[in-house]
Amino acid sequence: MTITSCYKKTKGTENSNKETPQQHSETEETEKADVNSKISEQVLTQLAESNLKIVAIAQKAQEGKISKKTRITLESVEKNHSELKDKIREIAKDNFIIIPNTLYDTTIIKNFIDEMNITLYLKKLENSLNTELDLYQTTNTTTQNNDLKALIKDAIPVINKNITLIKEEQNRLQ
């Protein structure tokens, strides 16, 4: 009498649940890419806070008595940074990061602006823009996230343009 088995061994079946060294390597690389492309909540919050500070300063400065040319410059800075704010919010949303709408207390800015003339205000705005530019440049060297890199690529020329506008306005008023 002959007994035959219903179990059929196929070549390679015994290792079918195990990863091959190549599959394991690809999995590690994918996991590393995911970790490297994640955005630090702290970095994104710093970018948003810096951006909101510029918007707040530009808005508050427009409340004072200023020339039409200065007002146009400030409106341009505010508009540019409002557009950047929208891009930052979109990146935050895509990465499940919640950024509050108001990160910067504008009361201090309002008191500061009330006590100074527009020349001092423009200098404060220039300093804030330079600080923001440094933050973007530093983030550009440390992040691996493609969305954030794209934002930085768009933001740096805008910030440089705003710095130039503010410097031109300062020179005009001197």
Secondary structure as UniProt FT lines:
FT   TURN            11..12
FT   HELIX           13..15
FT   TURN            16..17
FT   HELIX           21..37
FT   HELIX           41..61
FT   TURN            62..63
FT   HELIX           68..94
FT   TURN            95..96
FT   HELIX           106..114
FT   HELIX           118..142
FT   HELIX           146..173
//
